[in-house]
Amino acid sequence: MTENLGAFRLGDIRGIYPDEINEAFALSFAHAFVHHFNLKGRIATGRDMRNSSMALQSTINQGLKESGITVLDLGLCATELGYFASTRSHIEAVIIITASHNPDRYNGFKCVLRHGVAVTFDSGLREVKALMKHNHRNKVKNGSVISADLLSEYIEFMKTKFTSESLRSGNIALNGLNGTAMTLAENLSEEFSLSTSWFRGNPGPIPKDGADPTGPKMIAEMQEYMRLEDFSLGVAWDGDCDRCVFFTRDGKLVPAYYVIGIMIEHFLSQHHGGSVVLDTKLCWNTLDIISQYEGKSVKSKTGHAFMKYHMRKSKAVYGGELAAHHYFQDFFGCDSGMFAWLKMVNIIGASGIQFEDLIQKHRENVCCTSEISLSIPNMNPAFSKILSLYESSAVNINYFDGLSLEMSNNWRFSLRQSKTEPLIRVNFESRGRPEQLLSDSAEVLTVLQTFAEDEYDWAHDLAIQ
């Protein structure tokens, strides 16, 4: 029986290697995955740049081969190449070995079926876990492992969505955080004649603290790099390249909240009345723009599986998460770091104004703070305390995907438990004065800090974005 099954999460598999995820786990997972989904044809596998990823992919391939599967080995690749692979008619499922932005000691699996349909705990992983618990093994059959290169097909697909003429830009600073971004972005830059310079481009080893482009150290590094040349734009991706963040020409990180607003404005100007999927950590600016274009807002819980589901169900033109995942109808309803980068270049070029000016009008509508993450092991007492203090002055309380409160004096905050880390994410927004929002935010965080298991100087990180 497989002993440790704690790596199963709501939307993927993720844990510490080799304590929670190892080769024995991978072999067992491959057998159970094939059996539960009754797979008989071809499955594509790929991996990120982690030290443990090659061994885990090799073992996954072995288990799939033993189960009679023809394995298409994509090798080192971005997660979105896996999503693209799932749309090819001859591929039944895709397994990407990655732990996204987590530090190198973590690893995991992201799994999708045909057309990028995410495999979650509620759509198959629960049953896979049960099979692994009883050490299920398929009858050994003679499958095979074939090296596969879908890069040229991917590039040809992207050429149906963008042209060199539609991507007018100055020199762009690209930061791959030593993840898998360069495996796609280098070829796209060449294909569309984009002027780019790389920082942390080569895949691996990833930064000690992980490949999170919104981490304070990563932001500081990017700011320093962008001072070296006259860049028109900065772009950074996380480890497996499905998150994409942007920097102004002077190296300031642009909050994903405003990037989402720019994207929504673009897509709804082309698809008036269309649907947009959003998470609810911050939402006032987003909802204002959707209303302006008579669009339909579709609220989703945070997480790629939920977002993809609602993208397909509502036939949405775009979806945006505050974690900087961007979902596109033109990319099969999946999130794509490359599509987000190229689309933003397209939007800026077509607007005829600076990126900073595009952002400013969104800031003038609604201001927001940086997201604060607190290590609170038990969120229920913390949520109860917040409700006891703020419920009487709230004009609206919502329990969708956590807890959010809209206050009578035009500010709002949300609390949500992370699905991938033992943290509470806290966000604040306001239609009023930024100074007042900082004061209100500090009051809430002071209360929450009493429930945290470690001392964290949140006041150092709390700022208007």
N, C-alpha and C positions, 0 to 999 in steps of 0.2 A: 504494500500500500504506500502511495506517495504521502510522506509525512507532513510537509509544510505546504499548505495551500493558501497562505495569507497574502500572496501576491495578487489574488483576484480582486480587481477594483470594479467600480460600476461601469466604466467605459473602456477598460483595457486591462492588461496584465502589467504589473509594475512592482519591483521589489529589489532588495539588495542582493548582489551577486557575491559569493555563491550561497549565502545563507538562505535566501528565499527563492531565488531563481538560479538554476544550474543546469547541467547537461541532462541529468536524470529527469528533472522537471520538464525540460524541453522535449525529450523523447516521449514521455508520457502524454504531454499536451498534444503532440502531433497525432498520435494514435487516437486519442479521444476526440480531437477536433474533426478528423476525417469521419469517424464513426457517427458522431452526433449529427453532422450535416449531410451524411450520406454522399460524400464526395467520391467521385470515381474517375475524374479526368485530370485536368491540369490545375496546379496551384503555383502561383508565383511567390517567391520569398526574396526578401532583401534585408539589408542591415545598415545601421548607422556606424559611426566611427569609434565606438567604445572598445576598450581592450577586450571585453568578453563577448562582443557581438559576433565575431567570426566563428568562435567555437559553438555558440548557441545556434547560429544559423545552420552550421554544418550538422548539428544533432537534429534540429527540426527537419532538415532535408532528409536525413537518414530515416526518421520516423515516418515521414510522408512516403518515402520510397518503399519502405517495408509494408506500407498500407496499400501499395499498388498505384500510387499517384505518380504522374509525370511532373516533376518539379522543374519549374523555370527559375533558375537562380539569377536574380538581378544584380547580385553582388552589392557593393557599397552604393547606396542610393538614398535620395530624399523620400520621405513618406509619400509625397504627392505623386511620385513616379509609380508607387504602388497603387494609389487610387486610379491613376491613368491606366495601369495594367488591368485593373478590375473591369474596365469598360471594353476591353478587347474580347471578342466573341468566344475565343477558345479558352478563356481563363475562368475557372469557377470561384476562386477565392484567392486572397493575398494575405500573407503574414509578414509584417515588417518587424524586425528585431530592433527595438529602440526604447529608450526611457526619456525621449524628448529633451527637455531642458535640465533634467536632474543631473547631479554630479556623477562622475564616472563609476562610482561604486554601485550605482543602480543600473538595472536593465529591465526589459519588458517586451511585450508583444502587442502590436496594434493589428487587428484583424478586420478585414472587410470581405463581404461576399460580392457577387457580381454587381457592377455599377456603383461601387463604393458604399454599399449598404453596411453600416458599422455593426460589428458583432459586440454586443454588450452583455452584462451579467443577466439582464432580463430577456435577451434575445438569443441565448445559447450558451454563454459562458457558465451559467449556473449548472447546466446539464454536463458540460465538459468537466467542470470541477468535480461533480459527483462521479463521473466515469474514472477520473484520475484517482479519486479517493479509494476506489475499488481496484486500482491498478489494471484498468482495461487495456488489453492488447488486441489489435486486429490480427487475423490470420495472415501470416507473412506471404506477401505477393511480390512479384518482380516489377517494381516501378523503375523510374530512372531519374537522373538529375542532369539537366541540360543548362549550360550557360546561355543566358538570354540578354540581348541588348535592345531595349525599347527606346533608347534616347533619340534616335533619328525619327521614330514615329511620333514621339512626344514633341520634338521641335517642329515637325510638319504640322501637327495639330495646333501648336501655339501660333504658327504663321497664318492660320485661318482666323485668328482672333486679333492679331496685331500686325502692323507693317512698320518698316523703318520710317516712313513718312509720318506715321501717327505717333512716333516716339521721339519728339524733338526735346533735347535736353543738353545741358552742359555736362561737366565732369561730375560723376556720381561716385561717392565713397561707399563701398560695399564691405560689410562686416559679416563673415560667415560664422564667427565664434568657433572656428575649427570644427564646425559641423559638416553637414552634407550639402549646404547651399551651393558651393562652388561646382559641384557635379552637374548642376543645371544652369546656374547663372552665367558661368563663363561662356558656355555655348550660346545662350540667348543673347548675351552682350555682343558676341561676334556676329550672330545672325542678323541682329537689328542695328548694327553699327553704332552701338552705344559706347561712349567714353567712360570707362570705369577704372577705379583703383581699389585694390583689395587690402583689407586688414584682417588678420586671422582667417585667411582664405583656405589654407590647406586643411583637409579633414584630419582631425586628431593631432595631438591629444587635446581633449576639451579642457577649458579652464577649470581650475581646482574647485571653484564654487558652482560649477555647472554652466551650461550654455544658455543662460537666460538673458536676452538682450535688454531687459528692463532692470536688471540688477544694478545697484549703485556703482560697483567697480567697472562693470561693462560700459555703463553710460559715460563714466569719467574717461575711460580709455578711448571711446569713440570721439568724445569732444576733443581730446588731445590730438587724435589722428587727423581730425577735420581741420585743425589749425595749420597743418603742414602745407595744404594746397588750397586753391580757390575752388571749392566744391559748390555745386548748385543744390545738392541734395545728399542726404545720407540715408542708407538703408541697412538694417541688420535683421538677421534671422536667428531663430533658436536652433538647437542641436539637430533636429530632424527636419527643419526648414518649413514647418507648417504655420509658424507665427512670423509676422513681418511688422517691424516698427520703422518709423521714419524720424529723421533729424533735419532741422532747418540748416541753412548754409553756415550758421555760426555754431552748429553742433548741439543745439538744444533738442532734447527728445520731445516729440509731439505726442501728446496723450492719444491713445487709441480712440478715446471717446470722440475727439474732433476728426480724426481720420475717418471713423465710421460715418460721421456726419457728412463729410466731403463725398464719400463713396455713395451714400444714399441719395444725396442731391444729384449726383451724376446719373445714377441709374434710373431714378424716378423722373428725371427730366427727359429721359429717352423712353420710359415705360410708365407714363402717367397713370396713376391709380394702381400700380403694381404692388405686390406684397414684399415686405422686408421682414426678416427674422432677426430678433435681437435678444440679448440677455438683459437682465433688469438691474444689474448692479448700479449703473447710471443710465438714465433713460429720458430725461426731460428734453434735452437738445434733440435727440433722435426722434422722439415723438412729435416735436414741433415741426421738423422738416417733413416727416411722413404726412402730417396733416396738411402742410402747405401744398403738397403735390397730390392730395386726395388719395394717398396710398393706404395700404392696409398693414397694420403692425401685427406681427405674430410673435408673441412672447415665448421664449424657450428657456428651459433650465440651462445653466452653463455646462459645456461639455460637447465635444465634437459629435458624439452619437446623437444627442438630443437635437443639436443644430441641424445636422444632416437630415434627420427625420422630418423636421418641420420645413426645411428647404424643399424637400420633395413633395410633402403633403400639400403645401400651400402654393407650390410652383413659384416660389419667391425668386426675384431677380438677383437678390443680394442678401447676405446675412453677416452681421458683425458682432463679435464678442469683445468685451473689454480687455481680455487677455491677448488681443491682437491676432486673433484668428479671423480671417476674412473668407467668406463662402460665396461662390459664384454660380449662378445658373449656367453660365457659359463654361464652367468646369465641373459639370455633372452634379452640381449642388454640393460639392466638396470644398474644403478649405485648401488654399494654395498660396504659399508665400511668394512664388514667382508671379502668379497672376496679379496678386496685390501690388507688387513692385511695379510691374509694367503698366498696370491700370493707373496707378498714381502718376507715373511719368506722363502717360497719355493725358490725364486730366489737367495736370499743371501746364503742359505744353499748349493744350487747346484753350486754356483760360486766358492766356496772354498776360497773366500777373504772377507775382512771386508766390511761392508756397506759403510764406509767412502771412501774406494778405488773405489767402484762402482760409487760413486757420483763424485769423483774427475775428472775422464776423461771427464765427461759432462761439468764440470766447466771450464776445460781447452779449450773446444771448443767455448763456448759462456758464457759470464758472464752476470748476471742480477742483478737488484736492488730489494729491498723489494717493494711490491705494496704500493702505497700511495693513500689514499682516502681523497678527498677534498669535503667539503660541498658547492657545487655550485648550487644554485637553478635554474639558467637558463644557460644551457650549450652552447647555440648557440653563444652568444657574445664571450664566452671564446674560442670556437673552431675557430671562425672567426679571433680572435686575433692571435692565434697560427699559423693559415694558413698564415696570412699576414707577419709573422716574419720568417717562416721556409719553405714556399712553394718554394721559388727560389733555395734553396740549397738541396731540397729533390730529390732523384732519383726515388721515388715511393710514391704515396699517395693513400690510400685505405679507402673507406667509409663503408666497410663491418663491421657491428656491432660496430659502433662508428667511430673513426678516427685514422688511423695509418700512420706514416711517416717513410720511410727509408731514412737516411741521407747519403750524399756522402762519409763521412769519417767513414763508417762501424758501425753506431749505429742506433737504431730504437726505437721509442716510440709509445705507443697507449693510447688513451683516450676513456673511455666507461662509459656510465651512468648505474649505478646499477639498476637492476629490482626490488630489494626488499628494498632498502634504498635510501634516497635522497642524493646520493653521486656520485662523478666522480672518477672512478678507473684509476690510471695512472701507467703504467709499462714501464720499460726501459731495453734494452738489447744491447750487443755490442760484436763484434769480436776483439775489440781492447783492450787497457789498461783499467783496472777497474777504475783507478784514473781519466782518462779522461771522462769515463761514468758518474761518480759522478758529475763532473763539468758540463757536458752537461745537466744532469738531474736537477741539482739545478737551472740552467738558465730557463728551462721550467717551473719548479714549482714556481719560483719567479713570472713569468708572470701569471700563473693560480691563485696564491694566491690572486691577486688583485680582482678576481671575487668571492672569497669565502665569505660566510656570517659570518664566525667566524675566529678568530685567531687560527692557528694551527701551532705548531712548527714542521713542516715536516722534518726539518734538523736533528732533534733528531732521527727520524725513518728511514731516508734515509740511506741505507747501501748496500754494495755489499753482495749478498747472497752466 
